[in-house]
């Protein structure tokens, strides 16, 4: 069965530590299965695996989904999972280690990571999870590009709104976009605990002063997070 080349390709732009694996498992993977079961090819028209660069948004001719997360929460998760700095001992000692690391390394990729990721303008189609190709710091032009790209995302969610309800609706919309008949039921697939309990515990231990300092350090990510126009989930689920 031939694929209609006039249909816009779908992209899921997965920023690390924003519940992207949950979205992939419950939306993209089921969509790929529908294509296979229908005898159709989905390569190049369903793009959801890995941490794809946001550059395809620049031509403004894609159906797109993405997720942003509160920057401090995302950074803690990044620090624990990607850097393998797990919370195993005294939380006060761990907090000191984390804060010292953050403020002693203001140009590390972990600082303003979401802005750096979204504004990446290099040639890599998939961005390494370690962020090696990302810029050391965010220029005004980078923040402007990140805002422009986010404004083109068709369905932009906060991580707090990612659940089986929003995933199921996203799958329905994607099937409709490709004129696909469902070949499998929605299964409430894997990854029940989107947020690592240790990450949540540490986030809740931060004092208002510590939160304020971290917000200042990651001011670009917070500007992006607070000014982005998100999908109205109430209307989305109707």
Order of alpha helices (4+ residues) and beta strands (2+ residues): beta-alpha-alpha-beta-beta-alpha-alpha-alpha-alpha-beta-alpha-alpha-alpha-alpha-alpha
